[in-house]
């Protein structure tokens, strides 16, 4: 009785296929997680983008407030209603952008955020003192207030820039040129702050109506150097951008600042430096500085528009990819489970049934009726089942034939394989069966090469042993259901090969020839030094008009050609 393995094959294969399905589904889940992370990144990028834009808008308006307030504090007269209204508008804009940002959950509790909160609280308290001072003439103002105001606002602008830079560093590189554009924003903000400082210093000197000190001259030169350096860096970064709206905005900034405002500023500074009256009044200089500084704001707006567009596109793509990955995960799981169920029910279970029937047959239970569980199928399993039925029938026929052989003494006394009479009967039986089923029948005629010389050199006893070994190789080769091999006479053997075409019979014969040669029975008179065989092969489809003698004749002629062509070879009969 065959001992079954501890873990049945069906369970092992089911586990492996199920594990493969799980791996595929796990990979789909990983894709879902990855797409969700990308979607989260784009969502956070949108939040950070709004935070950054609000900070820069607040900083831009605060720069305007700083510059105009600084000028008015240096003006001998009290501030006009027009200038007060300008300052109030800028304060309102600062409050709108900055307070909205500070009250959001994304503003955080970083050191930069805490510092900016402190700066803004200080600024609001300082504004009260500034408002009181602007209502008075310069002679009644606190001289230290000018420096307190300028230093406080300048520090706050620097802290806004630091926080904006920290927010930019954390951005992702996966959204187009998002990081590059935010870097350009920071450069533009620094440029706006530095130009605003230079403009404020110029207006301050003009408002004070006095010559420039050497310290003021050096400070302005340093500011202009910073403006030039930042402008070069800004131009270099914008040249890397693929956005078509940024370069025109840069041209506007260049024209407004370097071609319109800078000549006015140069004329004013040259007059003050040489003790002449300024060719432009303070109000004219202030009016010229506003469009110049506003052009930088429009540059920031152009970049904000582009970053917002890129984020919206990235969010849409991320949502689509996330949804697609979820669908993919569901489909992969569903298809995988369906394939697993199909694999088990349509392949493994039928194979298990076939295995059970084979075990019954191998146990010698040929009388058992095979259960036909594959009715209606036309696939490989059904053909395997049909082959199993044929195999069972062949075993029964073979068992009956062997019984007859034993009863009639049809075994060769020397080699213990069927003799000539058994071969004739088997060939006649197979011929009739194949004629009914219209199947081909192959025949292989085998002859031991130089056998007479073998007997002459080694003696007849050794010759008998040689024939036994060749017969054993022949018996080993004829293992298919229906194969029948025996000793035809002397050193000749015959193998009946049902269902084989000429090509298939040649392949079978070649394996037999190789097996005999591989056994290397010593034969000094042979070309190879070992016993070899020559084989002639024929194959016919039996007909009513044909006879099995024709099949034997063709195999015999093929054997003759094999011996004539040098022996130790297989020769097929010509197509017939």
C-alpha positions as CSV (number, residue, x, y, z in Angstrom):
1,X,0.0,0.0,0.0
2,X,1.3,3.4,-1.0
3,X,2.0,5.7,2.0
4,X,0.5,9.2,1.6
5,X,2.7,12.2,2.4
6,X,1.9,14.0,5.6
7,X,0.9,17.1,3.7
8,X,-1.3,16.3,0.6
9,X,-0.2,17.8,-2.7
10,X,-3.5,19.6,-3.1
11,X,-2.9,21.4,0.2
12,X,0.7,22.3,-0.6
13,X,-0.2,23.7,-4.1
14,X,-3.3,25.5,-2.7
15,X,-1.1,27.1,-0.1
16,X,1.5,28.2,-2.6
17,X,-1.1,29.6,-5.1
18,X,-2.9,31.3,-2.2
19,X,0.4,32.7,-1.0
20,X,1.1,34.0,-4.5
21,X,-2.4,35.6,-4.6
22,X,-1.6,37.2,-1.2
23,X,1.7,38.6,-2.5
24,X,0.0,40.2,-5.5
25,X,-2.7,41.7,-3.3
26,X,-0.1,42.8,-0.8
27,X,1.7,44.6,-3.6
28,X,-1.6,46.3,-4.6
29,X,-2.1,47.4,-1.0
30,X,1.4,48.8,-0.9
31,X,0.5,50.8,-4.0
32,X,-2.6,52.1,-2.2
33,X,-0.5,53.2,0.8
34,X,2.1,54.8,-1.5
35,X,-0.6,56.7,-3.5
36,X,-2.3,57.8,-0.2
37,X,1.1,59.1,1.0
38,X,1.5,61.1,-2.3
39,X,-2.1,62.4,-1.9
40,X,-1.2,63.5,1.7
41,X,1.9,65.1,0.5
42,X,0.0,67.2,-2.1
43,X,-2.6,68.1,0.5
44,X,0.1,69.3,2.9
45,X,1.9,71.1,0.0
46,X,-1.3,73.0,-0.7
47,X,-1.6,74.0,3.0
48,X,2.1,75.0,3.1
49,X,1.7,76.9,-0.1
50,X,-1.2,79.0,1.4
51,X,0.9,79.6,4.5
52,X,3.9,80.7,2.5
53,X,1.9,83.0,0.3
54,X,0.1,84.6,3.3
55,X,3.5,85.2,5.0
56,X,5.0,86.8,1.9
57,X,1.9,89.0,1.4
58,X,2.0,90.1,5.0
59,X,5.8,90.8,4.7
60,X,5.2,92.8,1.5
61,X,2.6,95.0,3.1
62,X,4.7,95.4,6.3
63,X,7.6,96.6,4.1
64,X,5.3,99.3,2.7
65,X,4.2,100.3,6.2
66,X,7.8,100.3,7.5
67,X,9.0,102.6,4.7
68,X,6.2,105.1,4.7
69,X,6.1,105.3,8.5
70,X,9.9,105.8,8.6
71,X,9.6,108.6,6.2
72,X,6.8,110.3,8.1
73,X,8.7,110.0,11.4
74,X,11.6,111.9,9.9
75,X,9.3,114.5,8.3
76,X,9.3,117.8,10.3
77,X,5.5,118.1,9.9
78,X,2.8,115.9,11.2
79,X,1.5,113.2,8.9
80,X,-1.1,114.0,6.3
81,X,-4.5,112.3,6.1
82,X,-3.5,110.7,2.8
83,X,-0.3,109.1,4.3
84,X,-2.2,108.0,7.4
85,X,-4.8,106.3,5.1
86,X,-2.0,104.6,3.2
87,X,-0.5,103.2,6.4
88,X,-3.9,102.0,7.7
89,X,-4.5,100.1,4.4
90,X,-1.2,98.4,4.7
91,X,-1.8,97.5,8.4
92,X,-5.2,96.1,7.5
93,X,-3.5,93.9,4.8
94,X,-0.8,92.7,7.3
95,X,-3.5,91.8,9.8
96,X,-5.6,90.0,7.2
97,X,-2.7,87.8,6.0
98,X,-0.7,87.4,9.2
99,X,-3.4,86.9,11.8
100,X,-5.2,84.4,9.5
101,X,-1.9,82.4,9.2
102,X,-1.2,82.6,12.9
103,X,-4.7,81.3,13.8
104,X,-4.4,78.3,11.5
105,X,-3.5,74.8,12.9
106,X,-0.6,74.6,10.4
107,X,1.2,77.6,11.8
108,X,2.7,75.3,14.4
109,X,4.8,75.9,17.5
110,X,8.2,76.0,16.0
111,X,10.8,78.5,17.3
112,X,10.3,80.6,14.2
113,X,6.5,80.7,14.6
114,X,6.8,81.6,18.3
115,X,9.3,84.4,17.5
116,X,7.0,85.8,14.8
117,X,4.1,85.8,17.3
118,X,6.2,87.8,19.7
119,X,7.3,90.2,17.0
120,X,3.7,90.9,15.9
121,X,2.6,91.5,19.5
122,X,5.5,94.0,19.9
123,X,4.6,95.6,16.6
124,X,1.0,96.2,17.6
125,X,2.1,97.9,20.9
126,X,4.7,100.0,19.0
127,X,2.1,101.2,16.5
128,X,0.2,103.0,19.3
129,X,3.3,105.1,20.0
130,X,3.9,105.7,16.3
131,X,0.3,106.9,15.8
132,X,0.7,109.4,18.6
133,X,4.0,110.6,17.2
134,X,2.7,111.0,13.7
135,X,0.1,113.4,15.0
136,X,2.8,115.7,16.4
137,X,5.5,117.8,14.7
138,X,9.0,116.2,14.7
139,X,10.2,118.6,17.4
140,X,7.8,117.0,19.9
141,X,8.5,113.3,18.9
142,X,10.7,110.9,20.8
143,X,13.9,110.7,18.6
144,X,14.5,107.1,19.8
145,X,11.1,106.1,18.3
146,X,12.5,106.3,14.8
147,X,15.2,103.7,15.5
148,X,12.8,101.5,17.6
149,X,10.3,101.5,14.8
150,X,12.8,100.7,12.1
151,X,14.7,98.0,14.0
152,X,11.5,96.3,15.2
153,X,9.9,96.1,11.8
154,X,13.2,95.1,10.1
155,X,13.6,92.2,12.6
156,X,10.0,91.1,12.0
157,X,10.6,91.1,8.3
158,X,13.7,89.0,8.8
159,X,11.8,86.5,11.0
160,X,9.0,86.3,8.3
161,X,11.7,85.4,5.8
162,X,13.2,82.8,8.1
163,X,9.8,81.1,8.7
164,X,9.1,81.2,4.9
165,X,12.4,79.7,4.2
166,X,11.9,76.9,6.7
167,X,8.5,76.2,5.1
168,X,10.1,76.1,1.6
169,X,12.8,73.6,2.7
170,X,10.2,71.1,3.8
171,X,8.5,71.1,0.4
172,X,8.4,68.1,-1.9
173,X,10.3,67.7,-5.2
174,X,7.5,65.5,-6.6
175,X,5.2,68.4,-7.7
176,X,6.6,69.8,-10.9
177,X,8.8,72.9,-10.3
178,X,7.0,73.6,-7.0
179,X,10.1,73.8,-4.9
180,X,12.0,76.0,-7.5
181,X,9.1,78.4,-7.6
182,X,8.9,78.7,-3.8
183,X,12.7,79.3,-3.8
184,X,12.1,82.1,-6.3
185,X,9.4,83.5,-4.0
186,X,11.9,83.7,-1.1
187,X,14.5,85.5,-3.4
188,X,11.7,87.9,-4.6
189,X,10.7,88.6,-1.0
190,X,14.3,89.3,0.0
191,X,14.6,91.5,-3.1
192,X,11.4,93.4,-2.1
193,X,12.6,93.9,1.5
194,X,16.1,95.1,0.5
195,X,14.7,97.5,-2.2
196,X,12.1,98.7,0.2
197,X,14.9,99.4,2.8
198,X,16.9,101.3,0.2
199,X,13.9,103.3,-0.9
200,X,12.9,104.0,2.8
201,X,16.5,105.2,3.5
202,X,16.4,107.5,0.5
203,X,13.0,109.0,1.4
204,X,14.1,109.3,5.0
205,X,17.2,111.4,4.1
206,X,15.1,113.6,1.7
207,X,12.4,114.1,4.4
208,X,15.0,115.2,7.0
209,X,16.2,117.9,4.5
210,X,19.8,117.6,5.5
211,X,23.1,116.4,3.8
212,X,23.9,112.6,4.0
213,X,26.4,111.5,6.6
214,X,29.3,109.2,5.6
215,X,27.6,106.4,7.5
216,X,24.4,106.9,5.5
217,X,26.3,106.9,2.2
218,X,28.1,103.6,3.1
219,X,24.8,102.1,4.3
220,X,23.1,103.0,1.0
221,X,26.0,101.6,-1.0
222,X,25.8,98.3,0.9
223,X,22.1,98.1,0.3
224,X,22.6,98.7,-3.4
225,X,25.2,95.9,-3.5
226,X,22.7,93.6,-1.8
227,X,20.0,94.6,-4.3
228,X,22.3,93.7,-7.2
229,X,23.4,90.4,-5.7
230,X,19.8,89.3,-4.9
231,X,18.6,90.4,-8.4
232,X,21.3,88.2,-10.0
233,X,20.3,85.2,-7.9
234,X,16.6,85.9,-8.7
235,X,17.4,86.1,-12.4
236,X,19.4,82.9,-12.3
237,X,16.6,81.0,-10.5
238,X,13.8,82.3,-12.8
239,X,15.8,81.2,-15.9
240,X,15.4,77.6,-14.7
241,X,11.6,78.0,-14.6
242,X,9.5,76.6,-17.4
243,X,6.6,78.9,-16.6
244,X,5.9,81.5,-19.3
245,X,4.3,84.0,-17.0
246,X,7.3,84.6,-14.7
247,X,9.8,86.0,-17.2
248,X,7.4,88.9,-18.3
249,X,6.8,89.7,-14.7
250,X,10.6,89.9,-14.2
251,X,10.9,92.3,-17.1
252,X,8.3,94.5,-15.5
253,X,10.2,94.5,-12.2
254,X,13.5,95.3,-14.0
255,X,11.8,98.2,-15.9
256,X,10.0,99.7,-12.9
257,X,13.0,99.5,-10.5
258,X,16.1,99.9,-12.6
259,X,14.8,102.0,-15.5
260,X,12.2,104.2,-13.9
261,X,12.6,104.4,-10.1
262,X,16.4,104.0,-9.8
263,X,17.1,107.1,-12.0
264,X,14.8,109.2,-9.8
265,X,16.5,107.9,-6.7
266,X,20.0,108.6,-8.2
267,X,19.0,112.2,-9.0
268,X,17.8,112.8,-5.5
269,X,20.8,111.2,-3.8
270,X,23.2,113.1,-6.1
271,X,21.6,116.4,-5.3
272,X,21.6,115.7,-1.5
273,X,25.3,114.6,-1.7
274,X,26.3,117.8,-3.5
275,X,24.3,120.1,-1.3
276,X,21.8,121.0,-4.0
277,X,18.0,121.0,-3.9
278,X,16.4,117.7,-4.8
279,X,14.9,117.8,-8.3
280,X,11.9,115.7,-7.0
281,X,9.7,116.4,-4.0
282,X,9.3,113.8,-1.3
283,X,5.7,112.9,-2.4
284,X,7.0,112.4,-6.0
285,X,9.7,110.0,-4.8
286,X,7.2,108.1,-2.7
287,X,4.7,107.9,-5.6
288,X,7.5,106.5,-7.8
289,X,8.5,103.9,-5.3
290,X,5.0,102.4,-5.0
291,X,4.7,100.9,-8.6
292,X,8.3,99.8,-8.4
293,X,7.7,97.8,-5.2
294,X,4.2,96.7,-6.4
295,X,5.9,95.1,-9.5
296,X,7.7,92.8,-7.2
297,X,4.3,91.9,-5.6
298,X,2.9,91.1,-9.0
299,X,5.9,88.8,-9.6
300,X,5.0,87.0,-6.3
301,X,1.4,86.8,-7.5
302,X,2.5,85.2,-10.8
303,X,4.5,82.6,-8.9
304,X,1.6,82.0,-6.5
305,X,-0.7,81.4,-9.4
306,X,1.7,78.9,-10.9
307,X,2.4,77.0,-7.7
308,X,-1.4,76.8,-7.0
309,X,-1.9,75.4,-10.5
310,X,0.7,72.8,-10.1
311,X,-0.6,71.8,-6.7
312,X,-4.2,71.5,-8.0
313,X,-3.0,69.3,-10.9
314,X,-0.9,67.2,-8.5
315,X,-3.9,66.8,-6.2
316,X,-6.2,65.7,-9.0
317,X,-3.6,63.2,-10.3
318,X,-3.0,61.9,-6.7
319,X,-6.7,61.5,-6.1
320,X,-7.1,59.6,-9.5
321,X,-4.1,57.4,-8.8
322,X,-5.3,56.7,-5.2
323,X,-8.8,55.7,-6.5
324,X,-7.2,53.6,-9.3
325,X,-5.0,51.8,-6.8
326,X,-7.9,51.0,-4.5
327,X,-9.8,49.5,-7.5
328,X,-6.7,47.6,-8.5
329,X,-6.4,46.2,-5.0
330,X,-10.0,45.1,-4.9
331,X,-9.8,43.6,-8.4
332,X,-6.5,41.8,-7.6
333,X,-8.0,40.3,-4.5
334,X,-11.2,39.3,-6.2
335,X,-9.5,37.9,-9.3
336,X,-6.9,36.1,-7.2
337,X,-9.5,34.4,-5.0
338,X,-11.5,33.5,-8.1
339,X,-8.4,32.1,-9.8
340,X,-7.5,30.1,-6.6
341,X,-11.0,28.6,-6.4
342,X,-10.9,27.8,-10.1
343,X,-7.5,26.3,-9.7
344,X,-8.6,24.1,-6.9
345,X,-11.9,22.9,-8.3
346,X,-10.9,22.6,-11.9
347,X,-7.4,21.2,-11.6
348,X,-6.3,20.1,-8.1
349,X,-9.4,18.2,-7.1
350,X,-9.6,16.4,-10.5
351,X,-5.9,15.6,-10.2
352,X,-6.4,14.3,-6.7
353,X,-9.2,12.0,-8.0
354,X,-6.9,10.8,-10.8
355,X,-4.1,10.2,-8.3
356,X,-6.5,8.1,-6.2
357,X,-7.5,6.0,-9.2
358,X,-3.8,5.5,-10.1
359,X,-3.1,4.3,-6.6
360,X,-5.9,1.7,-7.0
361,X,-4.4,0.6,-10.2
362,X,-0.9,0.4,-8.9
363,X,-2.2,-1.7,-6.0
364,X,-3.3,-4.2,-8.7
365,X,-7.0,-3.5,-8.3
366,X,-7.8,-3.7,-12.1
367,X,-11.4,-4.7,-11.5
368,X,-12.3,-1.4,-9.9
369,X,-14.7,0.8,-12.0
370,X,-13.1,4.2,-12.5
371,X,-15.3,7.1,-11.4
372,X,-15.9,9.4,-14.3
373,X,-15.9,12.9,-12.7
374,X,-14.9,14.7,-15.9
375,X,-17.9,14.3,-18.1
376,X,-18.6,17.2,-20.3
377,X,-15.0,18.6,-20.2
378,X,-12.8,18.7,-23.2
379,X,-9.6,20.1,-21.7
380,X,-6.3,18.5,-20.6
381,X,-7.8,17.0,-17.5
382,X,-10.5,15.2,-19.5
383,X,-7.8,13.9,-21.9
384,X,-5.7,12.7,-18.9
385,X,-8.8,10.9,-17.5
386,X,-9.4,9.3,-20.9
387,X,-5.7,8.2,-21.0
388,X,-6.1,6.8,-17.5
389,X,-9.1,4.7,-18.7
390,X,-7.0,3.5,-21.7
391,X,-4.1,2.7,-19.4
392,X,-6.4,0.6,-17.2
393,X,-7.7,-1.2,-20.2
394,X,-4.2,-1.8,-21.5
395,X,-3.1,-3.1,-18.1
396,X,-6.0,-5.5,-18.1
397,X,-5.1,-6.7,-21.6
398,X,-1.5,-7.0,-20.6
399,X,-2.4,-8.9,-17.6
400,X,-4.5,-11.3,-19.6
401,X,-1.7,-11.6,-22.2
402,X,0.9,-12.4,-19.6
403,X,-1.4,-15.0,-18.1
404,X,-1.7,-16.6,-21.5
405,X,2.1,-16.4,-22.0
406,X,2.6,-18.1,-18.8
407,X,0.1,-20.7,-19.7
408,X,1.5,-21.4,-23.1
409,X,5.1,-21.1,-22.2
410,X,5.6,-18.1,-24.5
411,X,8.6,-16.7,-22.6
412,X,12.1,-17.1,-24.0
413,X,14.0,-19.6,-21.8
414,X,17.2,-17.7,-21.9
415,X,16.3,-14.0,-21.6
416,X,12.9,-14.5,-19.8
417,X,11.2,-12.1,-22.2
418,X,8.5,-13.1,-24.7
419,X,9.6,-15.5,-27.5
420,X,8.9,-15.5,-31.2
421,X,5.5,-17.1,-30.9
422,X,4.4,-14.6,-28.2
423,X,5.6,-11.8,-30.5
424,X,3.6,-13.1,-33.4
425,X,0.4,-13.4,-31.4
426,X,0.9,-10.0,-29.8
427,X,1.6,-8.3,-33.1
428,X,-1.5,-9.9,-34.6
429,X,-3.6,-8.8,-31.7
430,X,-2.3,-5.3,-31.8
431,X,-2.7,-5.1,-35.5
432,X,-6.4,-5.8,-35.2
433,X,-6.9,-3.4,-32.4
434,X,-5.1,-0.5,-34.1
435,X,-7.0,-1.2,-37.3
436,X,-10.3,-0.8,-35.4
437,X,-9.1,2.4,-33.7
438,X,-7.4,3.7,-36.9
439,X,-4.2,4.3,-34.9
440,X,-0.6,3.7,-36.1
441,X,1.6,0.9,-34.8
442,X,5.3,1.2,-34.6
443,X,7.8,-1.7,-34.8
444,X,11.5,-1.8,-33.9
445,X,13.8,-4.7,-35.0
446,X,17.0,-4.9,-33.0
447,X,20.2,-6.8,-33.8
448,X,23.3,-7.1,-31.6
449,X,26.3,-5.9,-33.7
450,X,29.1,-8.3,-34.3
451,X,27.5,-10.9,-32.1
452,X,29.2,-13.9,-33.8
453,X,32.6,-12.3,-33.2
454,X,31.5,-11.8,-29.6
455,X,30.8,-15.5,-29.2
456,X,34.1,-16.4,-30.9
457,X,36.1,-14.3,-28.6
458,X,34.3,-14.6,-25.3
459,X,32.5,-17.9,-25.6
460,X,28.8,-18.9,-25.8
461,X,28.2,-18.5,-22.0
462,X,29.4,-14.9,-22.2
463,X,27.2,-14.6,-25.3
464,X,24.2,-15.8,-23.4
465,X,24.9,-13.2,-20.6
466,X,25.2,-10.5,-23.3
467,X,21.8,-11.4,-24.7
468,X,20.3,-11.3,-21.2
469,X,21.6,-7.8,-20.6
470,X,20.3,-6.6,-24.0
471,X,16.9,-8.1,-23.1
472,X,16.9,-6.4,-19.8
473,X,17.6,-3.0,-21.5
474,X,14.8,-3.8,-23.9
475,X,12.4,-4.7,-21.1
476,X,13.3,-1.5,-19.3
477,X,12.6,0.6,-22.4
478,X,9.2,-1.0,-23.1
479,X,7.3,0.5,-20.2
480,X,4.4,2.2,-21.9
481,X,1.0,0.6,-21.6
482,X,0.7,-1.6,-24.7
483,X,4.5,-1.8,-25.4
484,X,5.5,-5.4,-26.1
485,X,9.1,-6.6,-26.6
486,X,10.6,-10.0,-27.0
487,X,13.4,-12.1,-28.6
488,X,12.7,-12.6,-32.2
489,X,15.5,-15.2,-32.8
490,X,19.2,-15.5,-32.2
491,X,20.6,-12.1,-31.5
492,X,17.6,-10.3,-32.9
493,X,14.8,-8.7,-30.8
494,X,11.5,-7.1,-31.7
495,X,9.5,-4.3,-30.0
496,X,5.9,-3.6,-30.8
497,X,5.1,0.1,-30.1
498,X,1.4,0.9,-30.4
499,X,0.4,4.4,-31.3
500,X,3.9,5.7,-32.2
501,X,4.6,7.4,-35.5
502,X,7.9,6.7,-37.3
503,X,9.5,9.7,-35.7
504,X,8.3,8.7,-32.2
505,X,9.4,5.1,-32.8
506,X,12.9,6.4,-33.9
507,X,13.2,8.4,-30.7
508,X,12.2,5.4,-28.7
509,X,14.8,3.2,-30.5
510,X,17.5,5.8,-30.1
511,X,17.0,5.7,-26.3
512,X,17.3,2.0,-26.4
513,X,20.4,2.1,-28.5
514,X,21.9,4.7,-26.1
515,X,21.0,2.5,-23.1
516,X,22.7,-0.6,-24.6
517,X,25.8,1.4,-25.5
518,X,25.8,3.1,-22.1
519,X,25.8,-0.3,-20.4
520,X,29.2,-0.8,-22.1
521,X,29.3,-4.6,-22.2
522,X,33.0,-5.2,-23.2
523,X,33.5,-6.2,-26.9
524,X,37.0,-5.8,-28.2
525,X,35.9,-6.5,-31.8
526,X,33.4,-3.7,-31.8
527,X,34.2,-0.2,-33.1
528,X,33.4,1.3,-29.7
529,X,34.9,-1.4,-27.5
530,X,31.4,-2.1,-26.2
531,X,28.4,-4.1,-27.3
532,X,26.1,-2.0,-29.5
533,X,22.9,-2.6,-31.4
534,X,21.5,-1.6,-34.8
535,X,17.8,-0.9,-35.0
536,X,15.4,-0.7,-37.9
537,X,12.1,1.2,-37.3
538,X,8.8,1.1,-39.2
539,X,5.4,2.5,-38.6
540,X,2.1,1.8,-40.3
541,X,-1.6,2.5,-39.9
542,X,-3.2,-1.0,-40.3
543,X,-5.7,-1.3,-43.1
544,X,-7.9,-4.1,-44.4
545,X,-5.7,-4.5,-47.4
546,X,-2.4,-4.4,-45.5
547,X,-0.7,-7.1,-43.5
548,X,1.6,-7.1,-40.5
549,X,4.2,-8.8,-42.7
550,X,4.6,-5.5,-44.5
551,X,5.4,-3.8,-41.2
552,X,8.0,-6.5,-40.4
553,X,9.5,-6.3,-43.9
554,X,9.9,-2.5,-43.6
555,X,11.6,-2.8,-40.2
556,X,13.8,-5.6,-41.5
557,X,14.9,-3.5,-44.5
558,X,15.6,-0.6,-42.2
559,X,17.7,-2.8,-40.0
560,X,19.7,-4.0,-43.0
561,X,20.4,-0.3,-43.9
562,X,21.5,0.4,-40.3
563,X,24.0,-2.4,-40.4
564,X,25.2,-1.4,-43.9
565,X,25.7,2.2,-42.8
566,X,28.1,1.3,-40.1
567,X,26.0,-0.3,-37.3
568,X,25.3,1.2,-33.8
569,X,22.6,3.4,-35.3
570,X,18.8,3.7,-35.9
571,X,17.4,3.7,-39.4
572,X,13.7,4.5,-40.1
573,X,11.8,2.9,-42.9
574,X,10.9,5.2,-45.7
575,X,7.5,6.9,-45.7
576,X,4.9,4.4,-46.8
